[in-house]
Amino acid sequence: MIKFYEKEGMLYFKREGEQVRLSACGRNSIRFQSSPNGEIIEQNFTLAPKKMRAEITIESTSASLRNGEMRAVLYENGRVEFYFKDKRILREKSELTFDMGIRNYRNITSGLWKARVTFEANENEHFYGLGHEATDCFDLKGSVYDLRHVNAKCTVPYVYSSLGYGFLWNLPSTGVCELACNRTRFTSDCTRQLDYVVIGGSPKEACETLADLTGHAPRIPDWALGFWQSRLRYETQEQALEVARKYKKYGIPLSVLVIDYFHWTEQGDYRFDPKYWKNPKEMADELHDMGVKLMVSVWPTVNEKSENYREMLESDMLIRTKSGSNRVFDFYGPQAEIDPTNPRTREFVWGKLKENYLENGVDAFWFDEAEPEIHPEHFDNLILHAGNGDEVGLLYPYYYAQLVYDGMKKLGREDIVTLTRCAYTGAQKFGALVWSGDIPSTFESLRMQVKSGLNMSLCGIVWWTTDIGGFYGGDPKSEYFRELIVRWFQYGVFCPVLRLHGSRDGHDRTRDIIEPTGGENEIWSFGEDNFATLKELIFLRDRLKPYLRKHMDIASETGCPVMRPLFFEYPDDEVCYTLGEEYSFGDDIIFAPVTEQGATEKRVYLPAGEWVLTKDKEVYEGKQWYTVPVKLNEFIAFVKKGKEVLSVF
């Protein structure tokens, strides 16, 4: 029997119970697919493979496929090895003796399998990526990660290795990623076949190829680069307008004002409650006259009392379950949730958003609960239009973001930004701005966010932000929080989007509603000294806009993020692979956020070159460590000597 054969420029391998296919799919990229069903099926999900010419060599006991400087070798026992620039970077690991046990499949039901692929661990290898999760890990080597979405955890199944390659797990199923010391393993809980892509290149080259394969972010509108004001929450139209008017009175540039949840009548109605938002169009017009954009929160939850519930239920626009009620989330009553993997759902919901929000002057949407949040977190109990929840559940936020993008495009709109609590590979092309979810208001949380953001930045999702100050547990009157808000705001200035949000202690309820409202969360809410400091940081962000505009355009065009680990710019400097609390902000700035309570100094490493400390214009030589003193109203940022951006500080 012929085990290896070539067909349509791809390399195939056949053995009992499995077919394998290797193909060139992008610059220095090779895609591996294997099916225990005996035949490869076309399931690209969010991947857009490129047609590339590959060099295939078939011998008696092995075969190889070369694409540029990337080469894969298949052996007759089924093992595959990957080489970049003739250096071996990945080798499948046998799970049994006598070199047996290459790939493992366990049948679940007809055509669906639990499957895994295992690679040998490489010495001195470091991994980065996998989306965001507050684990306090920058280098993910030695870690185990669930491949699933939950609040404050967004899975983008891509890692970059310090050995010079990226690995994209092209399966939207739940599962596990083990980046252990004894093996590297990816496991799918439910799939029809295994599918991954290996991308050779430097961090910058891998990011560019990943964007080519999964999509480029659109050009972010100028208004998104300024300061966003948000809190949980503005309860009335007049309350929201008073905040914007106050920023105007103080002469502080405000770009976006955000209206949070429960501005609606019922979950799933997708409209303002007219009792408290008497004329949303009038509100939007006044905001626009002040140069402020209006964003509103939308949830995927649908209450039985909603005016849209019956139509959505009878038209299969809601998530169904295999067992139990179709109510998958309980928030002031059991809630059903929309199924955006269904094109009909996307069209229906967009129609409501357009009629009730856009036509009333709303500029953009905030998609909370976008994982979707379900309790209990049993994805295998979900039935989606696209398939079983454990097979395709990670796609949910991808199609959710597409809902707005497609609708806006039909209207001829190009200024598309959707703030979303979750995303999946490729969602960047729909204008998805991901934030890190409901996180605590602590210095430990701030430190973890820095590392999470850097890992997310390598995964193709180039628009990312946090709740400045954290979401819950912050007391604006406490000295602890007043210090934290300054340090977090300094960090926010050097993030892709500067957004203040949170549920602060000290309720300020103005009407009788079922969900409590947090205290004030505007920059004048944290004491007079902090007000002056935060105001100056907003002015700094405003001056940084041309620099940020340039690098956000680069992110759109190339896939290279604005917020980058230092090794992104300095891949040959081994020290940079250990640094998760300082990073490059564009080409010319290194920012080192202060993440320790009471800190008066921070130890900082500078890579090769000459660097100017922005706060005193002192010049520092690179390839060295420094201890830099810092006051509460100061931050630590360095600019490459001779770069124009230094003048804005």
Beta strands, then each sheet from edge to edge (+ up, - down):
strand 1: 4-7
strand 2: 10-15
strand 3: 18-26
strand 4: 29-35
strand 5: 55-58
strand 6: 62-67
strand 7: 70-75
strand 8: 80-84
strand 9: 87-91
strand 10: 104-109
strand 11: 112-119
strand 12: 127-129
strand 13: 132-133
strand 14: 143-147
strand 15: 153-154
strand 16: 158-161
strand 17: 165-169
strand 18: 175-179
strand 19: 184-191
strand 20: 194-200
strand 21: 227-229
strand 22: 256-259
strand 23: 293-298
strand 24: 301-302
strand 25: 320-321
strand 26: 329-330
strand 27: 334-337
strand 28: 364-367
strand 29: 382-384
strand 30: 387-388
strand 31: 418-420
strand 32: 432-435
strand 33: 464-465
strand 34: 472-474
strand 35: 498-500
strand 36: 503-504
strand 37: 563-565
strand 38: 583-585
strand 39: 589-591
strand 40: 601-606
strand 41: 610-613
strand 42: 619-621
strand 43: 624-629
strand 44: 637-640
sheet 1: 1+ 2- 3+ 4- 20+ 17- 16+ 12-
sheet 2: 5+ 6- 7+ 8- 9+
sheet 3: 10+ 11- 19+ 18- 14+
sheet 4: 13+ 15-
sheet 5: 33+ 32+ 31+ 28+ 23+ 22+ 21+ 35+
sheet 6: 24+ 27- 26+
sheet 7: 25+ 29- 30+
sheet 8: 34+ 36+
sheet 9: 37+ 38- 39+ 44- 41+ 42-
sheet 10: 40+ 43-
end
